């Protein structure tokens, strides 16, 4: 049994990219659905579909460069782990690749990017970094 479903989510996407898969299927949860929406809004994935059912799943269409087959996602890194949680206040939220990447933050107002959290002046748990 996996104790960290978010790390599993990131690893499944990472493995699918390394194997040049077009679509990856992941067991669903509220947090994973929100993370998928952020990945789509920021242009890291082509599309997604939430499959209903007893366990539920998320189908993610990965985005690649049309000619060179390079993925839109270069790096997916888990920041806060179950054994070591990473929190950041509104004033010291991390910047990924000097603003070119995205950090997903879990705040009291839901999951959002580091830029949105800075704009709303809220801090929270740093979930992961994407570039």
C-alpha angles and dihedrals in degrees: 000000000000113000095195112052093178092056088049090051092051092044093051090053092045092050093047090052092049089051091045093238118169096211133029125192119211132180108257133241133157093258093048091049091052091047090050091052090052092049089052095046091051093049100247094123133036099225144326139211129201109218116207123219139106097300095018125208143212121229112202123192106211121223122233134175107264097234108022098039091227114152122243087229112070099170136014113185130176110226105179115045129189089251095046118026117200118211128180131192121228091262097051104040111149123256115217115214089347092299098320094098130053133241115201111220127194105216135171086263094054135266116331143150123271090252093054091046090051090050092050090042095234131134132200146138115333103228103181148329123240127190 
